Amino acid sequence: MNKKLVNLLALSICLSTLTFPACKSNTGGKRGDGIVLRVGSWDEYIDEGGEDSYVEGSNPLYEEFAEYYTEKTGVKVTVEYVPLQDNETMYNKIKMGDTYDLLCPSEYMMMKLKSEGKIQPFPASFFDKANPENHYARNLSPFIEKQFTEGGWYEYIAGYMWGSTGFVFNPEEIGATKEESRTIMSSWSALTNKLCHREITAKDNVRDSYFMGLGLYFENELLNEKQSFLEKEKQFNAGSITQTEYEQAETHYKTVLKNKMNETSDQTVAGVKERLIDMRKNIYGLETDEGKLDVIAGRLNASYQWSGDAVFILDEAESESDLLLEYSVPSSASNLWFDGWVLMNGVEEEKIPIATAFINFLSEPINVVRNMYYIGYTSCISGNPDDEENLVYSYIEETYGYSEESEDLPVEYDLSPYFGEGHILTVPENQTRRQLFAQYPDTETAKRLVVMENFDLKTNEKLNRMWNNIK
């Protein structure tokens, strides 16, 4: 599905429009006569350049930033990019004394680091949208900005990638018809459904598994709440209730979703344990990465996945096995995850403008496209709706937009929540269930996505005991 836009490729050879004030000091955090910015993130989670890059033959983006910053400011900068295995490895390295200037944790680890005072808020100047150099603040997706603001994280994390969780599945194999398959896979009960017996995998970690268990445990209750909210929405659109009444209903619905999908009472944990035991009896197995290959090859027909991995699976299954797989988000609730940059406490003052410049560099539209192309995940950056041409939206349009060569019927897909009003894309009908849907879920789906919060030590110990007894 990845395609290269001619106009974007042409722009990629242009110099960045970022400008920085001259920096007089270059002391501290030195390597030779320069400043070292130490960045911790995930392996293959930034455009590394080379032949696999959107801009073939380019250098890794962190090297390009260092060269650019040095040229613009006269301050020699080196970015030491440290790939890490997972959030727990990241945290343990910090506990053991490793130091970083910028980290890219997932949402719950960001919350943990914040609660322990290990990160600091970004300077207020970083969020000034009037400053044309602040590409992050100016280009942040409205959807993500709203999530961060409501969650109380906006000042502490600069969003990088985000997505949902759901099921990748073969609609030709689960049920007797495609529609039956889609109905089955729109429910958490797919994990315990006999039609998926030994045909579906789940994640081998306690947080994802507990979230799945909560989905199973509260599914009927959450579906009832959803139906009540949709009725209020229908009444609002018909003009029979006020906007205030609708907003109250929406707030109530979101609160219920958040509370239920983060519930950790002893009664709930016991109920979740029973559901997960039933799940373990039904699924093929637990996996981290190997399940992707099984679904791509057609050896298994379904797998619970993060949306970015789902896009990879859909792409590879079509090209390698000629399988048109689909992606489904449970209709009661599912997970909203995100990764983002945090500024560590204790960072030398002179490094802070370099760290924020690094984030702004990655938030320039051409670099956003490069990272999305290389990684396959969805950027928190969507581009400034006031710009005459939005390169990020153009990339999505070129990648997923309808063409006369398509065998599917054209349909309209509303991307306004992510790119701003008026961004409605005409796409092949199957993209409402495939890669585009995985990257940018429709409005109704987006409303039932829930961030799983960080739990305290006592709760984590309780959940780990529960999960170890099931595995």
N, C-alpha and C positions, 0 to 999 in steps of 0.2 A: 504493500500500500504506500510506502514512502516514495515520494516524488520530489524532484528538485525544481524550484521555480526559477525561471531564467532571470526575472527581475531581482529576486532575492540574492541569487548567486552573484549578480553584478554588484549589488550593494555590499556583499560580504567582503569585497576587496577594498572597500573604502575605509578610511580611518574613522574611528569612533568620534562622535561629537562631544564626548565628555571633555570638560576642562577643569583644571584644578588650580588652586592658588599655589604659588611657589612655596615649597617647604624648606625652612632654613635649617632644621635639625635632622641629623641622620644618626643620632646616637641611640644605643639600646637595641637589643634583638638583632645584633649585627652578624653578618657573615662577610668576612673581608671588610670592605668599606661600604657595605649596603645594609639595608634593613630586611629581615626575614619575617614574612607573614606566614605563620604556621596554621594550616587549615586542615581540619579533620572531617572527612566525609566518607561516603561509601565507595567501594570499588566500582569502576565503570559507571560513575554517576555524574560525569561531566564529559563534554566533548574532548576526546584525547587526540583529535586531529588524525592525520594519515588518510588512507584510502577509504576508511569507513565513515569519515566525517561528511557532513553536509557540504563542507567546503573541502574538496579533496586536496590532499597535500598540505593542509594547514597544520599548525602546531597546536598542542593542547591549549585550551582557553586560558588556563592559569598562567601558562608561559606567555601567551599573547598579552594578558593583562599586565604582567610584570614589565614586559618590554614597553608597552604603551605608557604605563604610569611613569616609568623612568624617563622616557622621552618627553613627556608632558611636563614633569615637575623638576627634572634634573636630579631626583633622588633615586639612587639605585635600589630596586626592590627585587627580592626573590620570593616566590610563593613556594613554600614547602607543603605540597599536597600529600596528606597522609591517608591512604585508604584503610578503612576499618571494616571489621566483619559484620558487626551488628550493634544495636544500642547498648547491650549489656557489656560487650567488649569495650565500647567507647567509655562507658561509665567506670568500668574497672580500671582502665588505663589512667583515667583522671584520679581515681582513688589512690593509685599506686604512684602518683606524682608526675605523670605526663602532663605537659602544658600545651595549650593551644590558644590561638587568638580568636579564631572562628571555628565553630563546630556546626555540623548539619544533622542534628538529632531528629527523631520522629516526635510526634506531638506529645506522647506521654513522657518521654525522656526529657523533653523541654520543660514540661511541668515539674518533673522531679528536680531537675537542675535549678529551676526557678525557686522552688520551695526550699531548697537547701542553700540558697544564696550564692550559687556558683556562676550565675550569669547576671549581666546588668542590662538595663534598657538601652536601646540605641539613642543617640542624641536627638533632641527634638528637631534639629536642622535636617536630619536624614528624612523626615516625613513631610518636609515643606514641598507641597505640590507645585508651588509657584516657581520653584527653582528648576530650570530645564535640565540641570545635571542629575536630578533625583529620579532616575529612570525607574527605580523600584516603586516609589510612592506614586508616581504618575502612571505607571503601567500595570499596577496590581489589579487583578481581576476583582470586579465589584462583589462577586460571590464570596471570594476568599476574604476580602477586606471586612465584609459583614460578619463572617464566621469568627475572625480574629478579634474584632471589636466586641462582639457579644460574649466571647469566651474570656476576655480580659487579657489577651496575649499580644495585642497589636504592637505594643512598644517593645516587646521582648523577643519577637521572632520575625525574621524576614522570610516569607514563604518561598519555597523553592519548587517542590513538586507536590501534587495532591491527587487524591482519587477516592474510589469506593472499593468495597469488596463484594464479590458475588460469585456466581457459578458460570464457568465456561462449560458448554455442553454441546453434544451432537444432537440436533433436533430430529434427525432421521432414525435414531436408535433408542431413545429413552421410552417414549410412549408409542401407541399405535399410529398416531398422526403427529405432524409437527405441532399442531395446536395443543394436543395433549401433552407433548413434551414440554412446551413452553409453560403450560399451567403447572406441571409438576415442578419445574425448575424455578418457578417464581415464588416458591415457598421454602422456608427453612426445613420443612418436613421431607424435602428431597433427600436429606441426609439419613433419614430413617425409612424412606419409602422402599418397598421390596422391589419395585421396578428399577431401582438404582443399586440393588444388592451386588456388591463386589464390582461396581462400575464407577464409583465416585471416590475421590480422595478429599481429605481435609488437612488443615495445617497442623504441623507438629510443634506447636508452642502454646503456652498456657493462656496468653491473652486472646489470641484469635479463637482458640477452642472455647474459652469461657464465653466469648461474645456469641459464638455459634450456639452454645448451650442456652444463653439468655434468649436468643431468637427463637429457639425451639420452645422454651418454657413459657414465654410471654406472647407467642405468636397470635393466638386468638384474641387476647385482650388488646393487643396493639392494632389488630385489624379492625376491631370495633371502634377504637379511638380514631383511627384513620377515616372510617366511614362517617363518623360524626363530624369530623372536620371538613371532609369533602362536601357534606350537606350544607354546612355553614358557608363554604366557599361558593357553592351553587346559589345559595340565597343572596349572598353579597353581589354576585355577578348579575342576578336578576333584580337587584335594587331593593330587596325586601328586608335587609338588615343594614345597619350603618357600618362605615369603615371601622369605627371604634369597636363595634361588636365583633367584626371579622378579625381584627388584630388581637382581640382578647382570646378568641377561639384559636387562632394560630399560636399564640404564646402558650396557651394551655396544652395544645397538641405537642409542641416542641418540648415543653417541660416534662410531659409524660414520657415521651420518647427518651429523653436524656436520663430521667430517673430510672426507668425500667431497664435500659440497656447499660446501666452502671450500678445496678442493685447488687449488694453483696451481703445481705442478711443471711443468717444461718439457714433459715427456711428456704430462701432462694437458692443458696449454694447446694443444699441437699436436693432440691428439685432439678437443678441444672445437672448435677451429678448423674441422676437417673436418666436424664435425656441423653447425656453424653455416653453413658454405658450402652444405651440402645443404639446410638450412632456408631460406636466402635464395632458392634456386632454386624452392622450393615455395610459399612464402607469397605473399600478395598484396602485402605491403609492411610497412615499419616505421612506427610511429606513436607519437604522444604522447597526443593527445586526439581527433583526428579519427576514429580507428577506432571510437569509441563510436557516433558518429552513423551510420556505415555499417551497423553491426550492428542498431541500433535501427530503421533504415529497411528492413532486410532485403536491403540490397545485398551484404552479406557474411554468411557463416553462422557465423563463429567469430572469437574474438579473445582474446589473452592479456591479462588485466587484474588490477589490484589489486581486492580483494574489495569495497571501498567503491564503486569505479566500477562493479563488476559489479552491485551492488544498483541503482544508478542506471539502468544499461542495462536490467535486467530490468523495472524499474518503467515506464520510458519506452516500451520496446518493446511492452509489454502495452497501455498506454493509447493510444499513437499508432498502432501498426501491428497491434495485436491478435495479437502474437506471444508465445507462451509459451516464452521462452528458459530455459535452465538453466545452472547453474554447476557446474564439475567441478574438483577438485583432483587432479593427477597421483597415481596410486596408489603410486608409489615414494617420492616426497619432494616437498615444495614449500616456498616461502618463508614465514617468519613475520616480518612487518615491524611496526614500531611507531614512533610519534612521541610525544615527551614533552617536558616542560618541564625545562630545565636552568638552574642558577643560575650566572651568569658570575663569574669571578674579578674582584676589584676592585670589586664592588658595595658601596656604602656600607652600613655596618652598620645604619643606620636604615631602609634599604630592604628588608632581608631579611625582617622580619616582615610587611611589606606584600606582598612577592612570595609568601611562603608563604600569606598570607591570600587572595591572588588565586587560587592553585591550589585552596585549600580551597573557595572560593566556587564555582569551576567544577565542583568535585567533589560539591556538594550534588545530590541526586537530581533535583530539578526542573530544575536547570541542565544536568545530564547529558542529560536527556531533550530539553531545548531544543536542545542542540548536536547530538545524534544525529539529531533531526528535521531540522534545518537543513542539516547537512553530509551526512548519509546514511551516515556511517562508524560503526564500532563503538567505543564508549568503553571505555577500560581500567577504568572504574568500573562496578561492577555493583550496588552498594548493600550495606548491612550486613545479613547474613542474620539478625541478631538483632532487627532492626526488625520491628514488628508488620505493617507494610505496606511492601513494596519497590516504590517507584514505577518504578524502571527495569525491573524484571521485569514489572510491570503494563503498562507501555508495550509491551514485547515481546509479552506475552500478547494485548493488545488488537490489536496490529498483525498478528500471525501466527497467533493461536490459531484453533482450529476453530470454525466456526459452522454452524448447520443449513442455511445458504444455500450452503455449499460443495458443489461437484459431486464433490469428491474424497472418498475414504475417510479416516476419522480414524486417526491413528497417534500413538504416544507418542514424544516427542523429549526426550532427557535433556540438560538444561542445568545439571546439578549441578556440572560442572567450573568453570563460570563464575559461578554464583549461590549455590552451596552445596548440600549434600545435600537431596534431596527436591524439587528444582525440576525436575519433569518436566511438560512442556507437551504437551497434545493439539493436534495441528496437522493441516491437510490434508496428505495424503501427498506432494503435489508440493512442499511446502516443505522436504522433506528433500533437494531438489535445486535449490531456488531461493533466495529472499532470506534466509530464516532460516539455511539451511546456509551461505550466503556470510558471514553475520554471525557465526554461532556454529557452526563445524564440529563434526561428531560426534566422539566420543572417539577413535575409531580414526584419523580424519583428523588430529586435533590432535596426535597422537603423532608424526606424520611431518613436522611443520612444523619448519623449520630457520631460524635467524637467520643471515643472511649477514654476516660480520664485515667490519670495515674492514681494507683491505690497506695495506701500507706503500708508500712512494713508488715504490720499484723495481718492485714487483709491479704497481702501478697503471699504470706506464709500459708494462710488458710487455703488460698486458691491453688498454690503449688502442691500442697498435700493432697487436695482433692484430685488434681490432674495426674499426679504420680500414681495414685491408686487406680486410675482408669487406664493409663498407658500400658 
